Amino acid sequence: MRTGAAGGRAPAINLKKTGENITRMRKEAGISVRELQIMFGFTNPQAIYSWQSGKSLPAVDNLIILAAILGTTIDEIISTEEDDHEDIGDVEEGIVIFTQTIS
């Protein structure tokens, strides 16, 4: 997490999980990398593979287009460290409930 201008903590983008989201959503939409490449007008698919592997993020304009193509929102595509901590909280809560159940 990063410290924001107001002293609060701003979430950092988790590139790997964001790439996994892009890959999963692309597959769920039934779109190949080649088809996505054509839709964006890219000469080669390298940028898309880079997004999917978490090496880079789409530029904001491409992110808006990607969300529209995939029928989702930018918020659903981008994964943050904050999202990761929420998942951990859910797991911890489940452990507590399970422990109470078997006690």
Secondary structure, DSSP 8 states (H G I E B T S, - for coil): -EE-TTSSEE--B-HHHHHHHHHHHHHHTT--HHHHHHHHT-SSSHHHHHHHHTS----HHHHHHHHHHHTS-HHHH--BHHHHHHHHHHHHHHHHHHHHHH-
